[in-house]
């Protein structure tokens, strides 16, 4: 199941961790993507300021979600931003 989720969310999902009482998802997202506005309450994000090759490194974490729930949050961020890109392409 974990491998399936990694495969589905490539090239974005990079790692999963549990540290103390935090669940952590590591991801590489496009620099232009919105993240903070999409996150549900209880999920925090740290992003690397400098993007490499158009991608930025992000860590999403929560102390009240499971790994599965946090991976679902990442999937929602990816799907929302892909949808926005597709709509922008249609408008051009």
Order of alpha helices (4+ residues) and beta strands (2+ residues): alpha-beta-beta-beta-beta-alpha
